Amino acid sequence: MMPHSFESILENLPQGIVLLDPASRVTAFNSRTLAILGLPDGAIGKGMNIDGLPGTADCRAAACRQSTTGRPHTSQFALSDGRMVSMTCAPSKEGGWILSYEDISTLIRVEDSLTEQHHRFDAALSNMPHGLCMFDSTKKLILCNPAYARMYNLPDLLTQPGTPLVDILAYRGREGNGPADTATYFDVVFEATARGAVASQNIVLVDGRVIKITHNPMQNGGYVATHEDVTKTVRLTEELRRHHDQLETTVQSRTAEVERQARELERMLAQERNINELQRQFVAMASHEFRTPLAIIDAAAQRLLRKRGAVEPEFLSDKVDQIRASVNRIVDLMESILSAGRLDTGKIDISYDACALRSLIRSCCERQSTIAKTHSFVLDIDGLPEFIDADPRTLAQVFTNLLSNAVKYAPGTSEIRVTAWEETGNVKVSISDDGVGIDPEDVPRLFQRYFRAGTSTGIAGTGIGLNLVKQIVELHHGAIEVRSARGCGSTFTVTLPIKRTGNASENSDAA
């Protein structure tokens, strides 16, 4: 009788166990044996012979063969229900046998499944269009698929497990399909390692191909990488990008051109509306400007006609001066209008010559003195050089206009100051009056054609003189500025280069 503890241990074993004496009779067994073999209760009992049990014949044959070795023997057999059982016969010290039964149906199915999966994996690797390789932590090849070998024309020797990566790269270098930039070839490895996740990069080969390498690190320090030839994709992408950039540039250019044309059209329409309005204003002002001196001439002529023979010299001189002043005013108006027209059409002629500026300014002042006897001109122009390179004819228009304005817009004062000096290669001529002045908001627009300041109300003028002055000065590569305040008079300062600039021609038509 076996101890109770032994029976408990035997009963709780996961395998089916049968103990036999030297005569092959059952001395002990557990219920697991009946379950594994699919036998009913009572099919096995103590003292019974096991010749009728499944697998017994194999066990006896093994016992005959290995009785001298004392080593266990394992065999497999199928039950009627299709299950597979593994039986191990092991000799005991007492000369008997220990039979161990184990249902291996599930294990066999798993093994079959693994075998099938292995075959599928091999088939998948072999038929992958991309190259695949696996390396261990020492960068030795674990496996690679045929596409990887074909991609780099590797011989069978270099596709065997254990091949160092350095040998593969050396061979590729000799074959001319290695990486063009070896310094950045392993950047993807470092990136994937740092991220602990998949990383990809495009590698340009010496032969011109572009290979996308996707690196996937493994926990043991090795990695799996796929190599995909993306040369055509990259080329197409680059071509599409170039076409896209060209199209975008074209669209932007066309859009900008349309916008520019729209703005230009709007500007031209606005300019046309403005010109029409300015021309209307100019016609009204010019009519008034011409009417005034003509009325003076007519009145003087009528008075002379009434006097007829009884004309005193003083009376005659006074009326002649009025007629001459009015004629000069008409001439100045005509000259301003004609000059403005020539500027508009680019026909104004700047003829450089040795211009005696001091003499020219004095002549302009003397001419104004004969016209405007109510004003005197105080000159401080000895600081000017003897000559400058300029067009005397157009500069006479500039200073005549500025002097005339100084007289016209200073009706309540009598002194006009003209100061001139030389400064760093330029001459500056300043004309000052103590007249009505100009509002600050009108100063920026003062040189626009047809513009008249708010303080000029009631004073005759066309609004083209200062615009003409500014354009003539700028044609000489000079500048004009104004300082003024309402009720405090105005100072206009003209700056002109002493020597003609290098890009100015001897005779230049300019607008």
C-alpha positions in Angstrom: 0.0 0.0 0.0 1.6 3.3 -1.1 1.6 6.3 1.2 -1.3 8.7 0.9 1.0 11.6 0.0 2.5 9.7 -3.0 -1.0 9.0 -4.4 -1.9 12.7 -4.0 1.2 13.7 -5.8 0.6 11.2 -8.6 -3.0 12.3 -9.0 -2.1 15.9 -9.3 0.5 15.5 -12.0 -0.5 17.0 -15.5 0.7 13.9 -17.3 -0.9 10.5 -17.2 1.4 8.1 -15.2 1.4 4.3 -15.0 3.9 2.5 -12.8 4.8 -1.1 -13.8 6.6 -3.9 -11.9 9.3 -6.1 -13.6 6.5 -8.3 -14.9 4.8 -5.4 -16.6 1.9 -5.4 -14.2 0.4 -2.1 -13.0 1.4 -1.1 -9.5 0.0 2.5 -9.6 -1.6 5.0 -12.0 -3.5 8.3 -11.9 -6.8 9.3 -13.4 -5.1 11.6 -15.8 -4.0 8.5 -17.7 -7.6 7.5 -18.4 -8.5 11.0 -19.5 -5.6 11.3 -21.9 -6.1 7.8 -23.4 -9.9 8.3 -23.6 -10.5 5.1 -21.4 -13.5 4.6 -19.1 -13.1 4.1 -15.3 -11.9 0.6 -14.5 -10.1 0.2 -17.8 -6.8 0.2 -15.8 -6.4 -1.5 -12.5 -3.6 -2.5 -10.1 -2.1 -5.9 -11.0 -3.4 -5.9 -14.5 -1.2 -6.5 -17.6 -0.9 -3.5 -19.9 -0.8 -5.4 -23.2 -4.1 -3.9 -24.2 -3.1 -0.2 -23.6 -2.3 2.1 -26.6 1.4 2.3 -27.3 2.3 -0.8 -25.2 3.9 -2.6 -28.2 6.2 0.3 -28.7 7.1 0.3 -25.0 7.9 -3.4 -25.0 10.1 -3.0 -28.1 11.9 -0.1 -26.5 12.4 -2.1 -23.3 14.0 -4.9 -25.3 16.3 -2.6 -27.1 17.3 -0.3 -24.3 17.2 -2.6 -21.3 20.9 -2.3 -21.1 21.1 1.5 -21.5 18.6 2.5 -18.9 17.5 5.5 -20.9 13.9 6.5 -21.5 12.2 6.1 -24.9 9.6 8.4 -26.3 7.1 7.5 -29.0 4.0 9.1 -30.4 0.7 7.5 -31.5 -2.7 8.5 -32.6 -6.0 7.8 -30.8 -9.2 6.9 -32.6 -10.5 10.4 -32.0 -7.6 11.9 -33.9 -5.6 13.2 -30.9 -1.9 12.6 -30.7 -0.3 11.2 -27.5 3.3 11.2 -26.6 4.4 8.2 -24.4 7.7 8.1 -22.6 8.9 4.7 -21.2 11.5 5.1 -18.5 13.0 2.1 -16.5 12.7 2.3 -12.7 15.4 1.2 -10.2 13.3 -1.8 -9.1 13.4 -3.2 -12.7 10.0 -2.0 -13.6 8.9 0.8 -15.9 7.3 4.2 -15.6 4.9 5.1 -18.4 4.2 8.9 -18.9 1.4 9.9 -21.3 0.9 13.5 -22.6 -1.7 14.9 -25.1 0.4 16.7 -27.6 -2.4 17.4 -30.1 -2.4 21.2 -29.3 1.4 21.3 -29.5 1.5 19.5 -32.8 -1.2 21.9 -34.2 0.9 24.9 -32.9 4.1 23.4 -34.5 2.2 22.8 -37.7 0.9 26.4 -37.6 4.4 27.7 -36.9 5.8 25.7 -39.7 3.1 27.0 -42.1 3.7 30.6 -40.8 7.4 30.1 -41.4 6.8 29.0 -44.9 4.5 32.0 -45.5 7.1 34.3 -43.9 9.8 32.8 -46.3 7.4 33.3 -49.2 6.6 36.9 -48.2 10.3 37.7 -47.8 11.1 36.2 -51.2 8.3 38.0 -52.9 8.7 41.4 -51.3 9.4 44.1 -53.9 11.6 46.0 -51.4 14.9 44.8 -49.9 14.7 43.7 -46.3 17.7 42.9 -44.0 18.1 42.2 -40.3 21.3 42.8 -38.3 22.1 42.1 -34.7 23.6 44.5 -32.2 27.1 43.9 -33.6 25.9 44.7 -37.1 26.2 41.2 -38.3 23.6 39.9 -40.8 20.8 37.8 -39.4 18.8 37.5 -42.6 18.0 39.3 -45.8 15.6 38.6 -48.7 16.4 38.1 -52.4 15.3 41.7 -53.3 18.0 43.1 -50.9 20.6 40.9 -52.6 19.4 41.9 -56.1 19.2 45.6 -55.2 23.0 45.7 -54.5 24.1 42.7 -56.7 25.3 40.8 -53.6 26.9 37.3 -54.0 25.5 34.4 -52.0 28.6 34.6 -49.7 27.5 38.0 -48.4 23.9 37.0 -47.8 24.7 34.4 -45.2 23.9 34.9 -41.5 26.8 36.4 -39.6 28.2 38.5 -42.5 29.5 41.8 -41.1 27.7 44.9 -42.5 31.1 46.5 -43.1 31.9 43.7 -45.6 28.6 44.3 -47.4 29.3 48.1 -47.6 32.9 47.5 -48.8 31.6 45.2 -51.6 29.0 47.8 -52.6 31.6 50.5 -52.7 33.7 48.4 -55.1 30.6 47.6 -57.2 29.7 51.3 -57.5 26.4 51.2 -55.7 27.4 52.4 -52.3 26.1 55.6 -50.7 27.3 58.8 -52.3 27.7 60.4 -48.8 29.0 57.9 -46.4 29.1 60.5 -43.6 25.3 60.7 -43.4 24.5 57.1 -44.3 23.9 56.1 -40.6 22.0 59.2 -39.6 18.7 57.2 -39.8 20.2 54.6 -37.4 21.0 57.3 -34.8 17.6 59.0 -35.3 15.7 55.8 -34.9 17.7 54.8 -31.8 17.2 58.3 -30.2 13.5 58.2 -30.9 13.1 54.5 -30.1 10.8 54.2 -33.1 10.9 53.8 -36.9 12.8 56.4 -38.8 13.3 56.9 -42.6 15.7 58.8 -44.9 16.5 58.9 -48.6 20.0 57.9 -49.5 21.6 58.8 -52.9 23.8 56.1 -54.3 26.9 56.5 -56.3 25.1 55.1 -59.4 22.5 57.8 -59.1 19.7 55.8 -57.6 17.7 57.1 -54.6 17.0 54.5 -51.9 14.5 55.0 -49.0 15.9 53.2 -45.9 13.4 52.6 -43.1 15.1 51.7 -39.9 13.3 49.9 -37.1 15.4 49.2 -33.9 14.9 46.0 -31.9 15.1 45.7 -28.1 18.2 43.6 -28.3 20.2 46.3 -30.0 19.7 44.9 -33.5 17.5 46.4 -36.2 15.4 45.6 -39.2 15.7 47.8 -42.3 13.8 48.0 -45.6 15.4 49.4 -48.7 13.0 50.8 -51.3 14.2 52.2 -54.7 12.3 55.5 -54.9 14.4 57.0 -57.7 11.4 57.4 -60.1 9.2 58.7 -57.3 11.8 61.3 -56.2 12.4 62.4 -59.8 8.7 62.7 -60.5 8.3 64.6 -57.2 11.1 67.0 -58.1 9.6 67.4 -61.6 6.2 68.1 -60.1 7.7 70.5 -57.6 9.4 72.4 -60.4 6.2 72.5 -62.5 4.3 73.6 -59.4 6.9 76.3 -58.6 6.8 77.4 -62.3 3.1 77.4 -62.3 2.9 79.3 -59.0 5.4 81.8 -60.3 3.5 82.2 -63.5 0.2 82.6 -61.6 1.8 85.1 -59.2 3.3 87.0 -62.1 0.1 87.1 -64.1 -1.9 88.0 -61.0 0.6 90.7 -60.1 0.4 91.9 -63.7 -3.4 92.0 -63.7 -3.4 93.8 -60.4 -0.8 96.2 -61.6 -2.8 96.8 -64.8 -5.9 97.3 -62.7 -4.1 99.7 -60.4 -2.6 101.5 -63.4 -6.0 101.7 -65.1 -7.6 103.0 -61.9 -4.7 105.5 -61.5 -5.1 106.6 -65.1 -8.8 107.0 -64.7 -8.3 109.0 -61.5 -5.5 111.0 -63.2 -7.8 111.7 -66.1 -10.6 112.8 -63.8 -8.1 114.9 -61.9 -6.6 116.4 -65.1 -10.0 117.2 -66.4 -10.8 119.0 -63.2 -7.4 120.7 -63.1 -7.7 121.7 -66.7 -11.2 123.2 -66.0 -9.7 125.1 -63.1 -6.7 126.1 -65.1 -8.8 127.4 -68.0 -10.8 129.5 -65.5 -7.6 130.8 -63.8 -5.8 131.4 -67.1 -8.7 133.2 -68.5 -8.7 135.5 -65.5 -4.9 135.9 -65.6 -5.0 136.9 -69.2 -8.0 139.1 -68.8 -6.4 141.2 -66.1 -3.3 142.4 -68.0 -5.4 142.8 -71.2 -7.9 144.9 -69.3 -5.0 147.1 -68.1 -3.6 147.4 -71.6 -7.1 148.3 -72.9 -7.7 150.8 -70.2 -4.3 152.5 -70.7 -4.9 152.6 -74.5 -8.3 154.2 -74.0 -7.0 156.9 -71.7 -4.2 157.6 -74.2 -6.8 157.8 -77.0 -8.9 160.2 -75.0 -5.8 162.4 -74.3 -4.7 162.3 -77.9 -2.5 165.3 -78.5 -2.5 166.7 -75.0 -0.4 163.9 -73.4 1.9 164.9 -70.6 5.2 163.1 -70.5 4.6 161.8 -67.0 1.1 160.5 -67.9 2.6 158.8 -71.1 5.4 157.2 -69.1 3.0 155.9 -66.5 0.7 154.3 -69.1 3.6 152.9 -71.1 4.9 151.3 -67.9 1.5 149.8 -67.3 1.3 148.4 -70.8 4.8 147.0 -70.7 4.2 145.4 -67.3 0.9 143.8 -68.5 2.6 142.6 -71.7 5.4 141.1 -69.6 2.9 139.4 -67.4 1.2 137.9 -70.5 4.6 136.9 -71.9 5.5 135.2 -68.6 2.1 133.4 -68.5 2.5 132.2 -72.1 6.1 131.1 -71.4 5.0 129.2 -68.3 2.2 127.5 -70.1 4.5 126.6 -73.1 7.2 125.3 -70.8 4.8 123.2 -68.8 3.6 121.7 -72.1 7.1 121.0 -73.2 7.8 119.2 -69.9 4.7 117.1 -70.4 5.8 116.0 -73.9 9.5 115.6 -72.9 10.6 118.4 -75.3 12.1 120.9 -72.9 15.7 121.5 -73.8 18.4 121.9 -71.1 21.5 123.3 -72.7 24.4 123.4 -70.3 26.8 126.4 -70.5 29.0 128.5 -68.3 26.2 130.3 -66.4 27.1 133.6 -64.6 24.6 133.1 -61.8 25.2 136.4 -60.0 24.6 138.4 -63.2 21.5 136.3 -64.0 20.0 136.9 -60.6 20.6 140.6 -60.7 19.0 140.8 -64.2 15.9 139.0 -62.9 15.7 141.4 -59.9 16.1 144.4 -62.1 13.4 143.2 -64.5 11.0 142.7 -61.5 11.9 146.2 -60.2 10.6 147.7 -63.5 7.4 145.7 -63.2 6.8 145.9 -59.4 7.8 149.4 -58.3 6.3 148.9 -54.9 9.0 146.4 -53.8 12.7 146.6 -53.4 15.2 143.7 -53.7 18.0 143.3 -51.2 20.8 141.1 -52.6 23.5 139.2 -50.8 25.0 137.1 -53.6 28.7 137.8 -53.6 29.3 134.3 -52.1 28.5 132.7 -55.5 31.2 131.4 -57.7 31.8 133.2 -61.0 30.2 130.5 -63.1 28.3 127.2 -62.7 27.4 124.5 -65.3 23.7 125.2 -66.0 21.2 126.4 -68.6 20.8 130.2 -68.2 17.6 130.4 -70.1 15.6 128.0 -67.9 17.2 129.2 -64.7 16.0 132.7 -65.6 12.5 131.2 -65.7 13.1 129.7 -62.2 14.2 132.9 -60.5 11.8 135.2 -62.4 8.9 133.0 -61.2 10.2 132.9 -57.6 10.8 136.7 -57.5 7.4 137.3 -59.1 5.7 135.1 -56.4 7.6 136.9 -53.6 6.2 140.2 -54.9 2.7 138.9 -55.5 2.2 137.1 -52.2 3.7 140.0 -50.1 1.4 142.9 -51.1 1.7 144.6 -47.7 5.5 144.7 -47.5 8.2 146.2 -49.6 11.4 144.2 -49.2 12.4 141.0 -51.0 15.6 139.4 -49.7 17.8 137.4 -52.1 20.8 135.5 -50.4 23.2 133.1 -52.2 26.2 131.1 -51.1 28.4 128.2 -52.0 28.2 124.9 -50.0 30.0 121.6 -50.5 30.0 121.6 -54.3 26.6 123.3 -54.6 25.2 126.8 -54.7 22.2 127.8 -52.7 19.9 130.7 -53.6 17.3 131.8 -51.0 14.5 134.2 -51.8 12.5 135.5 -48.8 9.5 137.6 -48.3 7.3 138.8 -45.4 4.0 138.1 -47.1 0.9 136.0 -46.4 2.9 132.7 -45.9 1.6 129.2 -46.4 -0.4 126.9 -44.1 1.6 123.8 -42.9 -0.9 121.4 -44.5 -0.5 123.0 -47.9 3.4 122.9 -48.0 3.7 119.2 -49.1 1.4 119.9 -52.1 2.8 123.3 -53.0 4.8 122.0 -56.0 1.9 120.0 -57.6 0.6 121.4 -60.8 -2.4 123.7 -60.6 -2.4 123.6 -56.8 -2.8 126.9 -55.0 -2.4 127.4 -51.2 -5.3 128.5 -49.1 -3.5 131.8 -48.4 -3.5 132.7 -52.1 -7.3 133.4 -52.2 -7.9 136.6 -54.0 -4.4 136.7 -55.5 -4.1 136.0 -59.2 -2.2 132.9 -60.3 -2.4 129.7 -62.4 -0.8 127.1 -60.1 1.8 126.0 -62.7 4.7 128.2 -61.8 6.1 126.4 -58.8 5.6 123.0 -60.5 7.6 124.3 -63.5 10.3 125.6 -61.2 10.7 122.3 -59.4 11.0 120.3 -62.6 13.6 122.6 -64.1 15.6 122.5 -60.9 15.5 118.7 -60.8 16.5 118.5 -64.5 19.7 120.3 -63.3 20.0 117.6 -60.6 19.2 120.1 -57.9 16.5 120.6 -55.3 14.1 123.2 -54.0 12.7 123.5 -50.5 10.4 126.0 -48.7 10.0 127.2 -45.2 6.8 129.1 -44.4 4.0 129.8 -42.0 0.8 131.6 -42.3 1.3 135.4 -41.9 5.1 135.0 -41.4 6.2 135.1 -45.0 8.0 132.4 -47.1 11.6 131.4 -48.0 12.3 129.3 -51.1 15.8 127.9 -51.3 17.2 126.5 -54.6 20.2 124.1 -54.5 22.2 123.6 -57.7 25.4 121.7 -58.4 28.3 123.8 -59.4 29.6 121.2 -61.8 27.5 119.2 -64.2 26.9 115.6 -63.0 28.5 112.8 -65.0 25.2 111.4 -66.3 23.9 114.7 -67.7 24.4 115.1 -71.4 25.4 118.3 -73.1 22.0 118.8 -74.6 19.3 116.6 -73.0 15.6 116.4 -73.7 13.9 115.3 -70.5 10.6 115.5 -68.9 
